């Protein structure tokens, strides 16, 4: 329950699922809801999809009281070490403030900001699609790769029939 509370408090409504839809998504073999602990203390979570040619980090957050202390960096570095496939994630368009800082955080970990056209379908009923960018690790993600990701994986990730 603590992980779900962190999820709801860390992302605006249009960027997250309802609990009901989340429970359905968790039935997919490719989907991972990974909560990170140190002892009995929750540090944060990484929600990710493991596909044959790419790993998609859907949501990542650290506990609010631990933010700015390097835990997020350590969690992501360890996550990146485990895989051999490219890793991609979505970010808001760079604007002054937290959105720019978030992009800088990922860039310092080796991610590249890809400015190809990209739209995230709605995550909840009543919410619209979002114009975002993809960031990729360890190198740039081509426009063709973005199109492949959207065509092949968006129907599963953003299953509109579940909303």
CNS distance restraints for C-alpha pairs under 8 A (distance, minus, plus):
assign (resid   1 and name CA) (resid   5 and name CA) 6.28 0.50 0.50
assign (resid   2 and name CA) (resid   6 and name CA) 6.30 0.50 0.50
assign (resid   3 and name CA) (resid   7 and name CA) 6.20 0.50 0.50
assign (resid   3 and name CA) (resid  35 and name CA) 6.98 0.50 0.50
assign (resid   3 and name CA) (resid  42 and name CA) 7.86 0.50 0.50
assign (resid   3 and name CA) (resid  44 and name CA) 7.29 0.50 0.50
assign (resid   3 and name CA) (resid  45 and name CA) 7.13 0.50 0.50
assign (resid   4 and name CA) (resid   8 and name CA) 6.23 0.50 0.50
assign (resid   5 and name CA) (resid   9 and name CA) 6.14 0.50 0.50
assign (resid   6 and name CA) (resid  10 and name CA) 5.85 0.50 0.50
assign (resid   6 and name CA) (resid  44 and name CA) 7.83 0.50 0.50
assign (resid   6 and name CA) (resid  61 and name CA) 7.57 0.50 0.50
assign (resid   6 and name CA) (resid  63 and name CA) 6.80 0.50 0.50
assign (resid   7 and name CA) (resid  11 and name CA) 6.39 0.50 0.50
assign (resid   7 and name CA) (resid  16 and name CA) 7.89 0.50 0.50
assign (resid   7 and name CA) (resid  61 and name CA) 7.44 0.50 0.50
assign (resid   8 and name CA) (resid  12 and name CA) 7.51 0.50 0.50
assign (resid   8 and name CA) (resid  13 and name CA) 7.77 0.50 0.50
assign (resid   8 and name CA) (resid  16 and name CA) 7.47 0.50 0.50
assign (resid  10 and name CA) (resid  61 and name CA) 6.82 0.50 0.50
assign (resid  11 and name CA) (resid  15 and name CA) 5.96 0.50 0.50
assign (resid  11 and name CA) (resid  16 and name CA) 6.35 0.50 0.50
assign (resid  12 and name CA) (resid  16 and name CA) 6.78 0.50 0.50
assign (resid  13 and name CA) (resid  17 and name CA) 7.60 0.50 0.50
assign (resid  13 and name CA) (resid 124 and name CA) 7.71 0.50 0.50
assign (resid  13 and name CA) (resid 127 and name CA) 8.00 0.50 0.50
assign (resid  14 and name CA) (resid 122 and name CA) 6.91 0.50 0.50
assign (resid  14 and name CA) (resid 123 and name CA) 6.14 0.50 0.50
assign (resid  14 and name CA) (resid 124 and name CA) 6.57 0.50 0.50
assign (resid  14 and name CA) (resid 127 and name CA) 5.55 0.50 0.50
assign (resid  14 and name CA) (resid 128 and name CA) 7.25 0.50 0.50
assign (resid  15 and name CA) (resid 122 and name CA) 7.92 0.50 0.50
assign (resid  15 and name CA) (resid 123 and name CA) 6.21 0.50 0.50
assign (resid  16 and name CA) (resid 123 and name CA) 5.79 0.50 0.50
assign (resid  16 and name CA) (resid 124 and name CA) 7.25 0.50 0.50
assign (resid  17 and name CA) (resid  21 and name CA) 6.07 0.50 0.50
assign (resid  17 and name CA) (resid  22 and name CA) 5.85 0.50 0.50
assign (resid  17 and name CA) (resid 123 and name CA) 5.41 0.50 0.50
assign (resid  17 and name CA) (resid 124 and name CA) 5.87 0.50 0.50
assign (resid  18 and name CA) (resid  22 and name CA) 6.07 0.50 0.50
assign (resid  18 and name CA) (resid 124 and name CA) 6.86 0.50 0.50
assign (resid  19 and name CA) (resid  23 and name CA) 6.13 0.50 0.50
assign (resid  20 and name CA) (resid  24 and name CA) 6.67 0.50 0.50
assign (resid  21 and name CA) (resid  25 and name CA) 6.22 0.50 0.50
assign (resid  21 and name CA) (resid 162 and name CA) 6.16 0.50 0.50
assign (resid  21 and name CA) (resid 163 and name CA) 6.60 0.50 0.50
assign (resid  22 and name CA) (resid  26 and name CA) 6.18 0.50 0.50
assign (resid  23 and name CA) (resid  27 and name CA) 7.10 0.50 0.50
assign (resid  24 and name CA) (resid  28 and name CA) 7.89 0.50 0.50
assign (resid  24 and name CA) (resid 162 and name CA) 7.69 0.50 0.50
assign (resid  25 and name CA) (resid  31 and name CA) 7.27 0.50 0.50
assign (resid  25 and name CA) (resid 157 and name CA) 7.90 0.50 0.50
assign (resid  26 and name CA) (resid  31 and name CA) 6.08 0.50 0.50
assign (resid  26 and name CA) (resid  32 and name CA) 7.18 0.50 0.50
assign (resid  26 and name CA) (resid  33 and name CA) 7.43 0.50 0.50
assign (resid  27 and name CA) (resid  31 and name CA) 7.63 0.50 0.50
assign (resid  30 and name CA) (resid  49 and name CA) 5.25 0.50 0.50
assign (resid  30 and name CA) (resid  50 and name CA) 5.04 0.50 0.50
assign (resid  30 and name CA) (resid  51 and name CA) 6.36 0.50 0.50
assign (resid  31 and name CA) (resid  47 and name CA) 7.50 0.50 0.50
assign (resid  31 and name CA) (resid  48 and name CA) 5.89 0.50 0.50
assign (resid  31 and name CA) (resid  49 and name CA) 4.51 0.50 0.50
assign (resid  31 and name CA) (resid  50 and name CA) 6.53 0.50 0.50
assign (resid  32 and name CA) (resid  46 and name CA) 7.93 0.50 0.50
assign (resid  32 and name CA) (resid  47 and name CA) 5.63 0.50 0.50
assign (resid  32 and name CA) (resid  48 and name CA) 5.20 0.50 0.50
assign (resid  32 and name CA) (resid  49 and name CA) 6.11 0.50 0.50
assign (resid  32 and name CA) (resid  50 and name CA) 7.74 0.50 0.50
assign (resid  33 and name CA) (resid  45 and name CA) 7.34 0.50 0.50
assign (resid  33 and name CA) (resid  46 and name CA) 6.42 0.50 0.50
assign (resid  33 and name CA) (resid  47 and name CA) 4.60 0.50 0.50
assign (resid  33 and name CA) (resid  48 and name CA) 6.71 0.50 0.50
assign (resid  34 and name CA) (resid  45 and name CA) 5.56 0.50 0.50
assign (resid  34 and name CA) (resid  46 and name CA) 5.27 0.50 0.50
assign (resid  34 and name CA) (resid  47 and name CA) 5.92 0.50 0.50
assign (resid  34 and name CA) (resid  48 and name CA) 7.87 0.50 0.50
assign (resid  35 and name CA) (resid  42 and name CA) 7.23 0.50 0.50
assign (resid  35 and name CA) (resid  43 and name CA) 7.84 0.50 0.50
assign (resid  35 and name CA) (resid  44 and name CA) 6.03 0.50 0.50
assign (resid  35 and name CA) (resid  45 and name CA) 4.27 0.50 0.50
assign (resid  35 and name CA) (resid  46 and name CA) 6.53 0.50 0.50
assign (resid  36 and name CA) (resid  42 and name CA) 5.98 0.50 0.50
assign (resid  36 and name CA) (resid  43 and name CA) 5.53 0.50 0.50
assign (resid  36 and name CA) (resid  44 and name CA) 5.37 0.50 0.50
assign (resid  36 and name CA) (resid  45 and name CA) 5.46 0.50 0.50
assign (resid  36 and name CA) (resid  46 and name CA) 7.81 0.50 0.50
assign (resid  36 and name CA) (resid  75 and name CA) 7.78 0.50 0.50
assign (resid  37 and name CA) (resid  41 and name CA) 5.43 0.50 0.50
assign (resid  37 and name CA) (resid  42 and name CA) 4.42 0.50 0.50
assign (resid  37 and name CA) (resid  43 and name CA) 5.30 0.50 0.50
assign (resid  37 and name CA) (resid  44 and name CA) 7.25 0.50 0.50
assign (resid  38 and name CA) (resid  42 and name CA) 6.51 0.50 0.50
assign (resid  38 and name CA) (resid  43 and name CA) 6.68 0.50 0.50
assign (resid  42 and name CA) (resid  63 and name CA) 7.21 0.50 0.50
assign (resid  43 and name CA) (resid  62 and name CA) 5.66 0.50 0.50
assign (resid  43 and name CA) (resid  63 and name CA) 5.59 0.50 0.50
assign (resid  43 and name CA) (resid  66 and name CA) 7.25 0.50 0.50
assign (resid  43 and name CA) (resid  71 and name CA) 7.26 0.50 0.50
assign (resid  44 and name CA) (resid  60 and name CA) 7.58 0.50 0.50
assign (resid  44 and name CA) (resid  61 and name CA) 5.44 0.50 0.50
assign (resid  44 and name CA) (resid  62 and name CA) 3.94 0.50 0.50
assign (resid  44 and name CA) (resid  63 and name CA) 5.28 0.50 0.50
assign (resid  44 and name CA) (resid  72 and name CA) 7.94 0.50 0.50
assign (resid  45 and name CA) (resid  59 and name CA) 7.86 0.50 0.50
assign (resid  45 and name CA) (resid  60 and name CA) 5.74 0.50 0.50
assign (resid  45 and name CA) (resid  61 and name CA) 5.65 0.50 0.50
assign (resid  45 and name CA) (resid  62 and name CA) 6.52 0.50 0.50
assign (resid  46 and name CA) (resid  57 and name CA) 6.96 0.50 0.50
assign (resid  46 and name CA) (resid  58 and name CA) 7.68 0.50 0.50
assign (resid  46 and name CA) (resid  59 and name CA) 5.85 0.50 0.50
assign (resid  46 and name CA) (resid  60 and name CA) 4.53 0.50 0.50
assign (resid  46 and name CA) (resid  61 and name CA) 6.84 0.50 0.50
assign (resid  47 and name CA) (resid  57 and name CA) 6.05 0.50 0.50
assign (resid  47 and name CA) (resid  58 and name CA) 5.51 0.50 0.50
assign (resid  47 and name CA) (resid  59 and name CA) 5.02 0.50 0.50
assign (resid  47 and name CA) (resid  60 and name CA) 6.32 0.50 0.50
assign (resid  48 and name CA) (resid  55 and name CA) 6.95 0.50 0.50
assign (resid  48 and name CA) (resid  56 and name CA) 5.52 0.50 0.50
assign (resid  48 and name CA) (resid  57 and name CA) 4.29 0.50 0.50
assign (resid  48 and name CA) (resid  58 and name CA) 5.26 0.50 0.50
assign (resid  48 and name CA) (resid  59 and name CA) 6.99 0.50 0.50
assign (resid  49 and name CA) (resid  55 and name CA) 5.67 0.50 0.50
assign (resid  49 and name CA) (resid  56 and name CA) 5.06 0.50 0.50
assign (resid  49 and name CA) (resid  57 and name CA) 6.45 0.50 0.50
assign (resid  49 and name CA) (resid  58 and name CA) 7.27 0.50 0.50
assign (resid  50 and name CA) (resid  54 and name CA) 6.63 0.50 0.50
assign (resid  50 and name CA) (resid  55 and name CA) 4.72 0.50 0.50
assign (resid  50 and name CA) (resid  56 and name CA) 6.64 0.50 0.50
assign (resid  51 and name CA) (resid  55 and name CA) 5.82 0.50 0.50
assign (resid  51 and name CA) (resid  56 and name CA) 7.81 0.50 0.50
assign (resid  53 and name CA) (resid  85 and name CA) 6.10 0.50 0.50
assign (resid  53 and name CA) (resid  86 and name CA) 7.30 0.50 0.50
assign (resid  54 and name CA) (resid  85 and name CA) 5.28 0.50 0.50
assign (resid  54 and name CA) (resid  86 and name CA) 5.10 0.50 0.50
assign (resid  54 and name CA) (resid  87 and name CA) 5.87 0.50 0.50
assign (resid  54 and name CA) (resid  88 and name CA) 7.34 0.50 0.50
assign (resid  55 and name CA) (resid  85 and name CA) 6.43 0.50 0.50
assign (resid  55 and name CA) (resid  86 and name CA) 6.19 0.50 0.50
assign (resid  55 and name CA) (resid  87 and name CA) 4.67 0.50 0.50
assign (resid  55 and name CA) (resid  88 and name CA) 6.30 0.50 0.50
assign (resid  56 and name CA) (resid  87 and name CA) 5.80 0.50 0.50
assign (resid  56 and name CA) (resid  88 and name CA) 4.99 0.50 0.50
assign (resid  56 and name CA) (resid  89 and name CA) 5.73 0.50 0.50
assign (resid  57 and name CA) (resid  87 and name CA) 7.12 0.50 0.50
assign (resid  57 and name CA) (resid  88 and name CA) 6.21 0.50 0.50
assign (resid  57 and name CA) (resid  89 and name CA) 5.00 0.50 0.50
assign (resid  57 and name CA) (resid  90 and name CA) 7.82 0.50 0.50
assign (resid  58 and name CA) (resid  89 and name CA) 6.24 0.50 0.50
assign (resid  58 and name CA) (resid  90 and name CA) 7.21 0.50 0.50
assign (resid  61 and name CA) (resid  72 and name CA) 7.39 0.50 0.50
assign (resid  62 and name CA) (resid  66 and name CA) 6.63 0.50 0.50
assign (resid  62 and name CA) (resid  67 and name CA) 6.24 0.50 0.50
assign (resid  62 and name CA) (resid  71 and name CA) 7.21 0.50 0.50
assign (resid  62 and name CA) (resid  72 and name CA) 6.00 0.50 0.50
assign (resid  63 and name CA) (resid  67 and name CA) 6.51 0.50 0.50
assign (resid  66 and name CA) (resid  71 and name CA) 6.83 0.50 0.50
assign (resid  67 and name CA) (resid  71 and name CA) 7.10 0.50 0.50
assign (resid  67 and name CA) (resid  72 and name CA) 7.28 0.50 0.50
assign (resid  70 and name CA) (resid  74 and name CA) 6.37 0.50 0.50
assign (resid  71 and name CA) (resid  75 and name CA) 6.07 0.50 0.50
assign (resid  72 and name CA) (resid  76 and name CA) 6.15 0.50 0.50
assign (resid  73 and name CA) (resid  77 and name CA) 6.01 0.50 0.50
assign (resid  73 and name CA) (resid 109 and name CA) 7.37 0.50 0.50
assign (resid  74 and name CA) (resid  78 and name CA) 6.14 0.50 0.50
assign (resid  75 and name CA) (resid  79 and name CA) 6.20 0.50 0.50
assign (resid  76 and name CA) (resid  80 and name CA) 6.06 0.50 0.50
assign (resid  77 and name CA) (resid  81 and name CA) 6.27 0.50 0.50
assign (resid  77 and name CA) (resid 109 and name CA) 7.17 0.50 0.50
assign (resid  78 and name CA) (resid  82 and name CA) 6.67 0.50 0.50
assign (resid  79 and name CA) (resid  83 and name CA) 7.36 0.50 0.50
assign (resid  80 and name CA) (resid  87 and name CA) 7.78 0.50 0.50
assign (resid  86 and name CA) (resid 136 and name CA) 7.00 0.50 0.50
assign (resid  86 and name CA) (resid 137 and name CA) 5.65 0.50 0.50
assign (resid  86 and name CA) (resid 138 and name CA) 6.39 0.50 0.50
assign (resid  86 and name CA) (resid 139 and name CA) 7.94 0.50 0.50
assign (resid  87 and name CA) (resid 136 and name CA) 5.61 0.50 0.50
assign (resid  87 and name CA) (resid 137 and name CA) 5.07 0.50 0.50
assign (resid  87 and name CA) (resid 138 and name CA) 7.30 0.50 0.50
assign (resid  88 and name CA) (resid 134 and name CA) 6.42 0.50 0.50
assign (resid  88 and name CA) (resid 135 and name CA) 5.50 0.50 0.50
assign (resid  88 and name CA) (resid 136 and name CA) 4.34 0.50 0.50
assign (resid  88 and name CA) (resid 137 and name CA) 6.34 0.50 0.50
assign (resid  89 and name CA) (resid 134 and name CA) 5.53 0.50 0.50
assign (resid  89 and name CA) (resid 135 and name CA) 5.39 0.50 0.50
assign (resid  89 and name CA) (resid 136 and name CA) 6.64 0.50 0.50
assign (resid  90 and name CA) (resid 132 and name CA) 6.41 0.50 0.50
assign (resid  90 and name CA) (resid 133 and name CA) 5.72 0.50 0.50
assign (resid  90 and name CA) (resid 134 and name CA) 4.57 0.50 0.50
assign (resid  90 and name CA) (resid 135 and name CA) 6.21 0.50 0.50
assign (resid  91 and name CA) (resid  99 and name CA) 7.77 0.50 0.50
assign (resid  91 and name CA) (resid 102 and name CA) 7.94 0.50 0.50
assign (resid  91 and name CA) (resid 103 and name CA) 7.11 0.50 0.50
assign (resid  91 and name CA) (resid 132 and name CA) 5.78 0.50 0.50
assign (resid  91 and name CA) (resid 133 and name CA) 5.43 0.50 0.50
assign (resid  91 and name CA) (resid 134 and name CA) 6.20 0.50 0.50
assign (resid  91 and name CA) (resid 135 and name CA) 7.07 0.50 0.50
assign (resid  92 and name CA) (resid  99 and name CA) 6.32 0.50 0.50
assign (resid  92 and name CA) (resid 131 and name CA) 7.54 0.50 0.50
assign (resid  92 and name CA) (resid 132 and name CA) 4.95 0.50 0.50
assign (resid  92 and name CA) (resid 133 and name CA) 6.32 0.50 0.50
assign (resid  93 and name CA) (resid  99 and name CA) 7.13 0.50 0.50
assign (resid  93 and name CA) (resid 131 and name CA) 7.61 0.50 0.50
assign (resid  93 and name CA) (resid 132 and name CA) 5.66 0.50 0.50
assign (resid  93 and name CA) (resid 133 and name CA) 6.24 0.50 0.50
assign (resid  94 and name CA) (resid  99 and name CA) 5.50 0.50 0.50
assign (resid  94 and name CA) (resid 100 and name CA) 4.94 0.50 0.50
assign (resid  94 and name CA) (resid 103 and name CA) 7.24 0.50 0.50
assign (resid  95 and name CA) (resid  99 and name CA) 5.68 0.50 0.50
assign (resid  95 and name CA) (resid 100 and name CA) 5.57 0.50 0.50
assign (resid  96 and name CA) (resid 100 and name CA) 5.64 0.50 0.50
assign (resid  97 and name CA) (resid 101 and name CA) 6.33 0.50 0.50
assign (resid  98 and name CA) (resid 102 and name CA) 5.95 0.50 0.50
assign (resid  99 and name CA) (resid 103 and name CA) 6.42 0.50 0.50
assign (resid 100 and name CA) (resid 104 and name CA) 6.23 0.50 0.50
assign (resid 101 and name CA) (resid 105 and name CA) 6.11 0.50 0.50
assign (resid 102 and name CA) (resid 106 and name CA) 6.52 0.50 0.50
assign (resid 103 and name CA) (resid 107 and name CA) 6.17 0.50 0.50
assign (resid 103 and name CA) (resid 113 and name CA) 7.54 0.50 0.50
assign (resid 104 and name CA) (resid 108 and name CA) 6.14 0.50 0.50
assign (resid 105 and name CA) (resid 109 and name CA) 6.72 0.50 0.50
assign (resid 106 and name CA) (resid 110 and name CA) 6.65 0.50 0.50
assign (resid 106 and name CA) (resid 111 and name CA) 5.41 0.50 0.50
assign (resid 106 and name CA) (resid 112 and name CA) 7.86 0.50 0.50
assign (resid 106 and name CA) (resid 135 and name CA) 7.91 0.50 0.50
assign (resid 107 and name CA) (resid 111 and name CA) 4.61 0.50 0.50
assign (resid 107 and name CA) (resid 112 and name CA) 5.98 0.50 0.50
assign (resid 107 and name CA) (resid 113 and name CA) 7.47 0.50 0.50
assign (resid 110 and name CA) (resid 137 and name CA) 6.22 0.50 0.50
assign (resid 110 and name CA) (resid 138 and name CA) 6.13 0.50 0.50
assign (resid 110 and name CA) (resid 139 and name CA) 7.96 0.50 0.50
assign (resid 111 and name CA) (resid 135 and name CA) 5.91 0.50 0.50
assign (resid 111 and name CA) (resid 136 and name CA) 5.10 0.50 0.50
assign (resid 111 and name CA) (resid 137 and name CA) 4.56 0.50 0.50
assign (resid 111 and name CA) (resid 138 and name CA) 6.04 0.50 0.50
assign (resid 111 and name CA) (resid 139 and name CA) 6.90 0.50 0.50
assign (resid 112 and name CA) (resid 135 and name CA) 5.27 0.50 0.50
assign (resid 112 and name CA) (resid 136 and name CA) 5.21 0.50 0.50
assign (resid 112 and name CA) (resid 137 and name CA) 6.43 0.50 0.50
assign (resid 112 and name CA) (resid 138 and name CA) 7.46 0.50 0.50
assign (resid 112 and name CA) (resid 139 and name CA) 6.14 0.50 0.50
assign (resid 112 and name CA) (resid 140 and name CA) 5.59 0.50 0.50
assign (resid 113 and name CA) (resid 133 and name CA) 7.17 0.50 0.50
assign (resid 113 and name CA) (resid 134 and name CA) 6.42 0.50 0.50
assign (resid 113 and name CA) (resid 135 and name CA) 4.52 0.50 0.50
assign (resid 113 and name CA) (resid 136 and name CA) 6.75 0.50 0.50
assign (resid 113 and name CA) (resid 140 and name CA) 7.36 0.50 0.50
assign (resid 114 and name CA) (resid 133 and name CA) 6.21 0.50 0.50
assign (resid 114 and name CA) (resid 134 and name CA) 5.50 0.50 0.50
assign (resid 114 and name CA) (resid 135 and name CA) 5.59 0.50 0.50
assign (resid 114 and name CA) (resid 136 and name CA) 7.26 0.50 0.50
assign (resid 114 and name CA) (resid 140 and name CA) 6.48 0.50 0.50
assign (resid 114 and name CA) (resid 141 and name CA) 6.48 0.50 0.50
assign (resid 114 and name CA) (resid 142 and name CA) 7.90 0.50 0.50
assign (resid 115 and name CA) (resid 133 and name CA) 5.73 0.50 0.50
assign (resid 115 and name CA) (resid 134 and name CA) 7.17 0.50 0.50
assign (resid 116 and name CA) (resid 133 and name CA) 6.94 0.50 0.50
assign (resid 116 and name CA) (resid 134 and name CA) 7.81 0.50 0.50
assign (resid 116 and name CA) (resid 142 and name CA) 7.95 0.50 0.50
assign (resid 116 and name CA) (resid 143 and name CA) 5.92 0.50 0.50
assign (resid 116 and name CA) (resid 146 and name CA) 7.68 0.50 0.50
assign (resid 117 and name CA) (resid 131 and name CA) 7.93 0.50 0.50
assign (resid 117 and name CA) (resid 132 and name CA) 7.94 0.50 0.50
assign (resid 117 and name CA) (resid 133 and name CA) 7.29 0.50 0.50
assign (resid 118 and name CA) (resid 131 and name CA) 6.05 0.50 0.50
assign (resid 118 and name CA) (resid 132 and name CA) 5.71 0.50 0.50
assign (resid 118 and name CA) (resid 133 and name CA) 5.89 0.50 0.50
assign (resid 118 and name CA) (resid 134 and name CA) 7.26 0.50 0.50
assign (resid 118 and name CA) (resid 146 and name CA) 7.69 0.50 0.50
assign (resid 119 and name CA) (resid 129 and name CA) 6.49 0.50 0.50
assign (resid 119 and name CA) (resid 130 and name CA) 5.49 0.50 0.50
assign (resid 119 and name CA) (resid 131 and name CA) 4.53 0.50 0.50
assign (resid 119 and name CA) (resid 132 and name CA) 5.79 0.50 0.50
assign (resid 119 and name CA) (resid 133 and name CA) 7.92 0.50 0.50
assign (resid 120 and name CA) (resid 129 and name CA) 5.53 0.50 0.50
assign (resid 120 and name CA) (resid 130 and name CA) 5.07 0.50 0.50
assign (resid 120 and name CA) (resid 131 and name CA) 6.38 0.50 0.50
assign (resid 120 and name CA) (resid 132 and name CA) 6.79 0.50 0.50
assign (resid 121 and name CA) (resid 128 and name CA) 7.24 0.50 0.50
assign (resid 121 and name CA) (resid 129 and name CA) 4.53 0.50 0.50
assign (resid 121 and name CA) (resid 130 and name CA) 6.65 0.50 0.50
assign (resid 121 and name CA) (resid 158 and name CA) 6.37 0.50 0.50
assign (resid 122 and name CA) (resid 127 and name CA) 5.64 0.50 0.50
assign (resid 122 and name CA) (resid 128 and name CA) 5.20 0.50 0.50
assign (resid 122 and name CA) (resid 129 and name CA) 4.70 0.50 0.50
assign (resid 122 and name CA) (resid 130 and name CA) 7.32 0.50 0.50
assign (resid 122 and name CA) (resid 158 and name CA) 7.33 0.50 0.50
assign (resid 122 and name CA) (resid 160 and name CA) 7.81 0.50 0.50
assign (resid 123 and name CA) (resid 127 and name CA) 6.99 0.50 0.50
assign (resid 123 and name CA) (resid 158 and name CA) 6.65 0.50 0.50
assign (resid 123 and name CA) (resid 163 and name CA) 7.52 0.50 0.50
assign (resid 124 and name CA) (resid 163 and name CA) 5.96 0.50 0.50
assign (resid 125 and name CA) (resid 163 and name CA) 5.89 0.50 0.50
assign (resid 135 and name CA) (resid 140 and name CA) 7.82 0.50 0.50
assign (resid 135 and name CA) (resid 141 and name CA) 7.75 0.50 0.50
assign (resid 136 and name CA) (resid 140 and name CA) 5.90 0.50 0.50
assign (resid 136 and name CA) (resid 141 and name CA) 5.98 0.50 0.50
assign (resid 141 and name CA) (resid 145 and name CA) 6.07 0.50 0.50
assign (resid 141 and name CA) (resid 146 and name CA) 6.80 0.50 0.50
assign (resid 142 and name CA) (resid 146 and name CA) 6.32 0.50 0.50
assign (resid 143 and name CA) (resid 147 and name CA) 6.23 0.50 0.50
assign (resid 144 and name CA) (resid 148 and name CA) 6.17 0.50 0.50
assign (resid 145 and name CA) (resid 149 and name CA) 6.12 0.50 0.50
assign (resid 146 and name CA) (resid 150 and name CA) 6.17 0.50 0.50
assign (resid 147 and name CA) (resid 151 and name CA) 6.02 0.50 0.50
assign (resid 148 and name CA) (resid 152 and name CA) 5.88 0.50 0.50
assign (resid 148 and name CA) (resid 153 and name CA) 7.99 0.50 0.50
assign (resid 149 and name CA) (resid 153 and name CA) 5.43 0.50 0.50
assign (resid 149 and name CA) (resid 154 and name CA) 6.93 0.50 0.50
assign (resid 150 and name CA) (resid 154 and name CA) 4.96 0.50 0.50
assign (resid 150 and name CA) (resid 155 and name CA) 7.89 0.50 0.50
assign (resid 151 and name CA) (resid 155 and name CA) 7.42 0.50 0.50
assign (resid 153 and name CA) (resid 157 and name CA) 6.12 0.50 0.50
assign (resid 154 and name CA) (resid 158 and name CA) 5.42 0.50 0.50
assign (resid 154 and name CA) (resid 159 and name CA) 7.40 0.50 0.50
assign (resid 155 and name CA) (resid 159 and name CA) 5.24 0.50 0.50
assign (resid 155 and name CA) (resid 160 and name CA) 7.67 0.50 0.50
assign (resid 159 and name CA) (resid 163 and name CA) 7.50 0.50 0.50
